[in-house]
Amino acid sequence: MDHVTSTYAKIAKQYAEEFSLATDSLDDFLGLLSPGSSILDMGCGPGVEIAHCKEKGFKVEGIDLSAEMVDLARHKNPEVKISLANILEFNTSQKYDSCIASYSLIHLPKKNLPEALSNIHSCLKKDGYLYVAVHEGQSNEGLYDEPFDPSLKIFLNIFTKEEISELLIKTGFRIVETKTRDAASSEEFSFRKLILFAQAI
Ligand SMILES: C[S@@+](CC[C@H](N)C(=O)[O-])C[C@H]1O[C@@H](n2cnc3c(N)ncnc32)[C@H](O)[C@@H]1O
């Protein structure tokens, strides 16, 4: 996790400025949910999605591994519970109606994905919904140049659609919808983006 926290410590502010709009197809995902239901944003970054979901009337909480990201998210959402925590270690007795993992699983090694998804599953109520966004490409993992500052490296896990879908299904999810888009700017990694809506069964 070293390269993830140390790199986000340096680029958190730039990231927040560049990615100031809610993540891909978030409103489509919110359309699946009951009005006012609870959402846990896992790897919430600077809190843009938390603010968006709150504005739409949902009860939101968030966690993130980066202290700098947590500070930014709390500053943007002072009334929201946002914890410094690792998806891999997070446990709570609370069950949420839905979870968001927007471009956070991309920083976890492949060997940890079953554990991460099972942790996310255990945060959800039965039939709860999960939003996942990852980079799509030939399956790979390793250190990549960070687009904001190529002298910095960051660990990335690149998925095929089949790979992430199978992982989700093996963990007890059904896939509700899959969307893709091309990278939109030079500040983004150049991979295609893969967005999945899944449901805990
Ligand atoms: C690319 S940013 C995405 C931020 C936000 N979700 C978005 O869509 O813009 C990835 C975020 O995931 C967080 N992250 C990475 N690994 C994590 C982990 N194991 N547990 C919690 N957060 C993690 C990073 O600190 C960073 O804030």
The ligand as an SDF file (V2000), in Angstrom:
LIG
                    3D

 27 29  0  0  0  0  0  0  0  0999 V2000
   -8.6310    7.0190   -7.7820 C   0  0  0  0  0  0  0  0  0  0  0  0
   -9.0840    7.5220   -6.1890 S   0  0  0  0  0  0  0  0  0  0  0  0
  -10.8450    7.4630   -6.3070 C   0  0  0  0  0  0  0  0  0  0  0  0
  -11.5190    8.4360   -5.3960 C   0  0  0  0  0  0  0  0  0  0  0  0
  -13.0410    8.5210   -5.5820 C   0  0  0  0  0  0  0  0  0  0  0  0
  -13.6700    7.2780   -5.1840 N   0  0  0  0  0  0  0  0  0  0  0  0
  -13.3530    8.8240   -7.0360 C   0  0  0  0  0  0  0  0  0  0  0  0
  -14.0170    8.0230   -7.7000 O   0  0  0  0  0  0  0  0  0  0  0  0
  -12.9350    9.8760   -7.5160 O   0  0  0  0  0  0  0  0  0  0  0  0
   -8.7310    6.0880   -5.2450 C   0  0  0  0  0  0  0  0  0  0  0  0
   -9.0090    6.2690   -3.7620 C   0  0  0  0  0  0  0  0  0  0  0  0
   -9.0360    4.9810   -3.1540 O   0  0  0  0  0  0  0  0  0  0  0  0
   -8.3410    5.0450   -1.9330 C   0  0  0  0  0  0  0  0  0  0  0  0
   -7.8680    3.6930   -1.6110 N   0  0  0  0  0  0  0  0  0  0  0  0
   -6.9440    2.9610   -2.2630 C   0  0  0  0  0  0  0  0  0  0  0  0
   -6.7760    1.7710   -1.6700 N   0  0  0  0  0  0  0  0  0  0  0  0
   -7.6330    1.7550   -0.6030 C   0  0  0  0  0  0  0  0  0  0  0  0
   -7.9060    0.8040    0.4230 C   0  0  0  0  0  0  0  0  0  0  0  0
   -7.2860   -0.3760    0.4690 N   0  0  0  0  0  0  0  0  0  0  0  0
   -8.8250    1.1200    1.3730 N   0  0  0  0  0  0  0  0  0  0  0  0
   -9.4550    2.3280    1.3480 C   0  0  0  0  0  0  0  0  0  0  0  0
   -9.2330    3.2620    0.4070 N   0  0  0  0  0  0  0  0  0  0  0  0
   -8.3350    2.9810   -0.5600 C   0  0  0  0  0  0  0  0  0  0  0  0
   -7.2110    6.0240   -2.2110 C   0  0  0  0  0  0  0  0  0  0  0  0
   -6.6510    6.5280   -1.0140 O   0  0  0  0  0  0  0  0  0  0  0  0
   -7.9150    7.0810   -3.0480 C   0  0  0  0  0  0  0  0  0  0  0  0
   -8.4920    8.0800   -2.2650 O   0  0  0  0  0  0  0  0  0  0  0  0
  1  2  1  0
  2  3  1  0
  2 10  1  0
  3  4  1  0
  4  5  1  0
  5  6  1  0
  5  7  1  0
  7  8  2  0
  7  9  1  0
 10 11  1  0
 11 12  1  0
 11 26  1  0
 12 13  1  0
 13 14  1  0
 13 24  1  0
 14 15  1  0
 14 23  1  0
 15 16  2  0
 16 17  1  0
 17 18  1  0
 17 23  2  0
 18 19  1  0
 18 20  2  0
 20 21  1  0
 21 22  2  0
 22 23  1  0
 24 25  1  0
 24 26  1  0
 26 27  1  0
M  CHG  2   2   1   9  -1
M  END
$$$$
